[in-house]
Structures are given as structure tokens and as C-alpha cells.
Amino acid sequence: MPSIEPGGAFPPISLTLLTGEDMTFGAGHWHLLVIYRGAHCPMCRAYLTAAEALRPRFAAAGFNLVLASADSAERTRPLLSETGYNGPVAAGLSVDQMRELGVHKTPAGDTGAAGPFAEPAAFAVDAEGRLHLVQIGNAPYARPDLEALLAGLTYDRDNAIQPRGGAR
């Protein structure tokens, strides 16, 4: 599994959004990529609803909030309709992409998921494509607090705070 280090380059992955466009990270904009478990997860429903409520604030602060899961587009669209989330979403996160990001993955088992899925994670990528923040969870209740991330990332960017935790 590759090592994802704050301050290092974000892996050169490309995610396909439900709109059909390919999403790359960096390229002159700050991005917050949030990985969620999928439509089978009741906690994700509430999380996507909360993400939609905060999405305008992320945009106003200059952050592109992007959500992604291993679910297919067919499983993702009804979840988005139910939760009202209207921002960029990538479906079909592959096992290889999960490995590249270093997220924890769980087999479908009896969860109701269609296949292996990623546990919650967040990656903030600065305008130069460097990883500013890494938050990786291994359970549905270990997910990033979006409001805290918005406040912290805005402070860091506005005050030229360098990524923390790059040394082990």
C-alpha cells in the first residue's frame, strides 16, 4: 500500500463524476475529497444531507467539495435524490484506487453493499496538488467533521500554514 503523506503530492488518480467528467486534483484550486461508504450505510445518508447544507460555504470559501464511493452510478443517484446532495460525486471507486489512497476497505459481507467499499476518509489537496490533510477512518462513525474541516482548512490556507504530520 503506498504511503500517503501530508505535504507530498496527491496520487495522480482521476475519478469519473456522475456528470461524466473526469476529476483531477490540484490544478489551481483547493479540493476536499471525502470518501463515504455508500448507499447501504444509514450514517452516510445523514452525512450527505449535512454535506449539502455546508456545500455553499465550501464553495464560498474557495474549496471544491467532492464526494466519492465504490457504489455504482445506479446505486448513487437514488441516494443523492434522497439526501438532496447536489455537488460533484464520483461513483465506482475501484479497489486499486482505494489502495492508492490508503483507505481502509471492507468486504460487502451482509452489509447490503454491492461489493467491497471504502471506509470514511478525507483528503484536502491544495492548489499545487499537494496533500494538505489526510483523515482516514476504519468505521462508519469515524468520519470527518465537515464543519471543522471547513474552518481549519480556511484558516490554514489564509495563514499559509504548512501541512502537519509529514514526519513519522
HUJO-V201553 format. One record per residue. RES is the residue in three letters. PHI is phi as a letter, one per 40 degrees, with the letter a starting at -180 (none if undefined). Layout:
res = <RES:RES>
phi = <PHI:PHI>
//
This chain:
res = <MET:PRO:SER:ILE:GLU:PRO:GLY:GLY:ALA:PHE:PRO:PRO:ILE:SER:LEU:THR:LEU:LEU:THR:GLY:GLU:ASP:MET:THR:PHE:GLY:ALA:GLY:HIS:TRP:HIS:LEU:LEU:VAL:ILE:TYR:ARG:GLY:ALA:HIS:CYS:PRO:MET:CYS:ARG:ALA:TYR:LEU:THR:ALA:ALA:GLU:ALA:LEU:ARG:PRO:ARG:PHE:ALA:ALA:ALA:GLY:PHE:ASN:LEU:VAL:LEU:ALA:SER:ALA:ASP:SER:ALA:GLU:ARG:THR:ARG:PRO:LEU:LEU:SER:GLU:THR:GLY:TYR:ASN:GLY:PRO:VAL:ALA:ALA:GLY:LEU:SER:VAL:ASP:GLN:MET:ARG:GLU:LEU:GLY:VAL:HIS:LYS:THR:PRO:ALA:GLY:ASP:THR:GLY:ALA:ALA:GLY:PRO:PHE:ALA:GLU:PRO:ALA:ALA:PHE:ALA:VAL:ASP:ALA:GLU:GLY:ARG:LEU:HIS:LEU:VAL:GLN:ILE:GLY:ASN:ALA:PRO:TYR:ALA:ARG:PRO:ASP:LEU:GLU:ALA:LEU:LEU:ALA:GLY:LEU:THR:TYR:ASP:ARG:ASP:ASN:ALA:ILE:GLN:PRO:ARG:GLY:GLY:ALA:ARG>
phi = <none:c:c:c:b:d:g:c:c:c:d:c:c:b:b:c:c:c:c:g:c:c:b:b:b:h:f:g:b:c:b:b:c:b:c:b:c:i:c:c:c:c:c:c:d:c:c:c:c:c:c:c:c:c:d:c:c:c:c:c:c:g:b:c:c:b:b:a:a:c:d:c:d:c:c:c:d:c:c:c:c:c:c:g:c:b:c:c:b:b:b:g:d:c:c:c:c:d:c:c:c:g:c:c:b:b:c:d:f:b:c:g:c:c:a:d:b:c:c:d:a:a:b:c:b:c:c:c:g:c:c:c:a:b:b:b:b:b:a:c:c:b:b:c:c:c:c:c:c:c:c:c:c:c:c:d:c:c:b:f:c:c:d:b:g:c:b:b>
//
